[in-house]
Each structure stands twice: as C-alpha cells, then as structure tokens.
Amino acid sequence: MNDTIDADTSQNFKTFLTDIRIKATRQGISKTTIDHVFNGLTPNPMVIRHDRNQAEFTFNFWHYINSMVSNNRLKNGKIKLKKNYHLLKQIYKKYGVQPSILVSFWGMETNYGKHLGKMNLVRSLATLSFDLRRRKFFTKELLILLKLIDQGKLPSNAEGSWAGAMGNTQFMPSNVAEYGVDADKNGKLDLWGSKKDIFYSSSNFLKNIGWHKGERWGREVTIPDNFDFSLAALKVKKTIREWKSLGIRRADGKDLLSSLPPLSKASLIVPMGYKGPAFLVYRNFHAILRWNRSILYALSVGYLSDRLDGQPVLIAKSIDEPSLSRDNVRYIQVTLNKLGFNSGKPDGILGLKTRNAAHDYQRTNNLATDGYVGYKLLQELKKQNEH
C-alpha cells in the first residue's frame, strides 16, 4: 500500500511553502505569523498514512456501526446527556438541534472529549495541502487556519486531528471561522474546554447546513420481496406516501408515519446491500452528511442518537462478512473498468463512482442492483477474471 505523498514532482515542500506564503500575504496575514508557523516545518508522513486508511473506506456497515455505537459509548453518552441536559435544552430552544444529536456527534468525533488529537494543526494541513489528492480543499483550510492564528483566535501551536480538525466536535478551520460561537462571552472561542462554546458552535453549524427542528434523521425499514433496488439511492427521493405504496414499512412491521411536512421527501439506502438493513432517511440525514460525507458515519450518528433517546437496537440481523481492504477495492475498480463499467481512477477508495459502476455491472448481469460494493461483488469479479 502506498502511504507516500502524491505531490507535484516539480516542487519540493520548501518551494510549496513559498507559494503558500505568497497566498497568505495576499490575504493580509502578517509576515510575523507566517515566519513563526513555517519555521522548520516539515511534512508529516503519519498524516498521509491516516488519510489513506480511513475506516469509512474499508469497514462494512456492521463492523463500523458495532464499533462506533458500542455499549461503552452508549453508556458514557447517557451520562453526558444527563449531566449537560439543562444546557442542551437551552441550545435546543435557540437552534432546534435535539440534545441527543449533539451528544451523538460529540461521542462520534472525540469519544466525549477523550480523543481531541495531538497533531500540530499547521503541520497536518500543510502536509495535506502539499499532497495532491485534495490539495485545493486543504490549502483553503490551511490559509483560514493561518488567518485565525494571525487574528489571535487560535494559538499557533493548536493541536487536533491528522485532518486538521479541532476541539470536542472536530471543527475544521473554515467552520471555526464561519460558525464558531463565543457563547460564554469571555472573548475567546474555546472548542476544547468550554461546553457552551462547543455545543453552541456545533448547533449553529448544524442549523446552517440544513438541520430542521423536530424532525427525525431517518428510521430502519423493511423492504418487500421483488423490490426494485435501483430505487435504493440517495438521489432517489419520494414522499412517505409513495414509499408506503411500494411496500416499505417500519422495521417493527407498522405502517410508516411521518412528522415531516406533507410534501417532504425521503430516500431509501441499503448500506450492506439487499441482504442487510434498510433505512429511510430524511432531510436531517443530509445535514449529517454535510458534517461528514460518509454514509456509515451519518447512520452511526443517527443510530447513536436514537439509542441515547431510549430507542431499541436495530431489528436487522448482523451479517458476518469480511470487510474490504483498500487493495480489494482497487481490484474491484480495476476489474469493473476492464469490463467496461467506469469506476474512475483505481485508488482503492470506495466512492460514488465505484458504487455507480457496481450498480451498472449488477444490472447488466441480472444481479440484485443494490450498488453494494462488498465481499460478494469481489468474489463475483474474481470469477469473471478467471474466465
């Protein structure tokens, strides 16, 4: 597996930083700040290693959700929910984000503040900016971080995750700049130690990215036999009435009911294919996805929130299926491309293009068209290569 930086061969890191200096100076960031944070700066290979091995890219649904919504995280979450409930209710009145959702994000991001990250943020973001995979995004975040440091809002040695996120709910610099709230009004934005700043900032962010007060994120459902799985996709949106007419029911067998406005639409997703659990997800699910684009992450946030509110475990039975390694995903991508189904550049990272290619392959070969990229598809494609 290649954990090296995919960089422009015409540049070395020092030359790259010179370009960043020019951009930062044009944005009004002082020479003093730039000189201070860039002094002796080197890329961090550990950051690239983390970037290439994210759990969302390799774990299947059951492995991921059982790990993220563990008994220990649920137990501690209930304690945190009770301890901070008065403050969380105040925030709910202002922003409309229910307490269990905020605690769920807190638990998912840092295990309730236990894992805030100990990597220097400037070094992490400079490394990711130098790397070509997401250079534009991380360069923007690096420049915003430098501006926040220059303005005295963040210390120059601020630490966080390998990806440049900081504080109890892991805000990127752009989110700190745009949505950070000094709720305790002490002149500082403290996402590490101030509960008010942490929860107010997180709620302000969620409201601005589309959270709707009083609405569910989604629910577990059952699918009838002979269902057209081409409808199981986030891009397919139907009203609750339309899903009911297609035979979709709650996982407990009851009819679907909705607190959503009558014309609101939902999507059906099957994160582990037609044999796995199914979820009908609403517009608040898309807000969670704007926080983190991983479907598995978003499902885990919603499910942990439900459990914190006292709702039962999932009804679908766990499937013991091996997770895919990055090499497995790359093999699938290469094979799909060879067979004429465009999965994009084979990078071992499971994204929308790979799922769409898998969906087209399934449809062409009269398989269940659920778009699921998993162990069964890997075995199927290996058989194809043998012929």
Secondary structure, DSSP 4 states (H G I P E B T S, - for coil): ---S----TT--HHHHHHHHHHHHHHTT--HHHHHHHHTT----HHHHHHHTT-HHHH--HHHHHHHHT-HHHHHHHHHHHHHTHHHHHHHHHHH---HHHHHHHHHHHHTTTT----EEHHHHHHHHHHSSTTHHHHHHHHHHHHHHHHTTSS-TT-EE-TTS-BTTTTB-HHHHHHH---TT-SS---TTT-HHHHHHHHHHHHHHTT--TT--SEEEEE--TT--GGG-STT--EEHHHHHHTT-EETTSPPP---S-TT-EEEEE-TT-TTS-EEEE-HHHHHHHHH---HHHHHHHHHHHHHHTTPPPPSSPP---PPPPHHHHHHHHHHHHHTT----S--S---HHHHHHHHHHHHHTTS------SHHHHHHHHHHHH-
